[in-house]
Amino acid sequence: MKNKSIFDLYPNLEVYYETSDGTKFFSEYDAKRHAMTLRDKRIKKVERPAPAPEKATGTKTGKNKEPEARKPESEKEETAKNEEKPEKEPEARKPANKNTKSK
């Protein structure tokens, strides 16, 4: 198993310990205990590689951002219609009283 793949399997893992026979341990103590049973008692500490630095846009306006995924024309038009016209709430109706007399 490659170093990268164990970190992919355990996203919160920052370090592990590998004995000379290739066995990996989360705890240094466990690795040392296992190494005592081996002829080669070396233990290698393996740390998570640093994340790759993000590319700078070079401007504060963000003009160099990656383009957004394109929407089909019909979906764009529908989205534009929904943004332009907010839904109106229905007006409350007053009940008609036929039995009331006007003075």
CORGIVEN-V499000 format. One record per helix or strand. SS is the DSSP state (H for helix, E for strand). FROM is the first residue (numbers start at 1). TO is the last residue. If there is no record, write none. Layout:
# CORGIVEN-V499000
SS;FROM;TO / SS;FROM;TO
This chain:
# CORGIVEN-V499000
H;3;9 / E;15;19 / E;24;25 / H;28;35 / E;43;47 / H;73;84
